[in-house]
Amino acid sequence: MGIGMSEAVLRRLSMADVDDIAIIEDANQPRPWSQQIIREEIQGDNRVYLAILHDDALFGFGGVMVIGDEAHVTNLLIAPDQRRRGFARRILVGLIDSSVEMGAKHLTLEVRSKNEAAMGLYRKFGLVPVGVRAGYYGDDDAIVMWAYGIDSDDFQNRIEALR
């Protein structure tokens, strides 16, 4: 049975979450991040990582790295049995909010070329495809997507509608 949106809690990741993140990575990625990479990412000064949980069980997470006025979504994963319930959207809103607070004006990410559901979500946020990274995922190409002016009133109104 799935978890309802109102039952889920969004919070910053901590070092105590590394094992849970590694399990989600291993189950979803052909080349999952190691626990060492996860630790380094969580501790990065210019990074924000958010977890979504229910009853202290972590079932999804996402991260963003901000350099100058650009934010790059580094990862966004939801456990397979909890997908299509709005949790990725909720995490992405939190990542965008954090990015703008850190001075970002633009947002970019890579998404698997075969992941139509994720691309549909990202389009709702105003991200548009701008290029392809051939073989980026090993077993799939990456579509590079960008949204510009994430700090603008128009973009923030779009985010409000997606909350």
ABEGO torsion letter per residue (X at the ends): XBBBAAABBBBBBBAAAAAAAAAAAAAABABBBBAAAAAAAAABAABBBBBBBBGGBBABBBBBBBBEABBBBABBBBBAAABGAGAAAAAAAAAAAAAAAAGBABBBBBBBAABAAAAAAAAAAGBBBABBBBGAAGABBBBBBBBBGAABAAAAAAAAAAX
